[in-house]
């Protein structure tokens, strides 16, 4: 578990985290979330740090880290979902195990799952060109499969 999540789950420290979040903590958490930390730029750290400091976001991060979870994944959590979905997962994800992609592929009826080798928790940051290309292909395929209702005569 990365440092930010550990602090968010630690009483007293998590209260402080809702008011003060050092930029270096954001950097450390990002570096722990990706497969290759050398790709983390100052601009990326700044963007995540600024978003985290937006009103309510720090408390939401603490709340999310402290939300009880049953097992890693449960079929009843997605039962009844029928909308098309695209699941993009890093094979080296240390935050949420890659078995999650396999779970969704098995339990979502309209799922497209893509697993990226040599990528961690944030494919859109670690493989932006590939993930955008895959997303565009998925959208185009989705558009082709959606049929317009026939106009009433």
Secondary structure, DSSP 8 states (H G I E B T S, - for coil): --HHHHHHTSTTHHHHHTT---HHHHHHHHHHHSS-GGG--HHHHHHHHHHHTSTTHHHHHHHHHT---SSS--HHHHTT--S-EEEEEETT-SSS-THHHHHHHHH-TTEEEEEETT--S-HHHHSHHHHHHHHHHHHHHHHHH--------
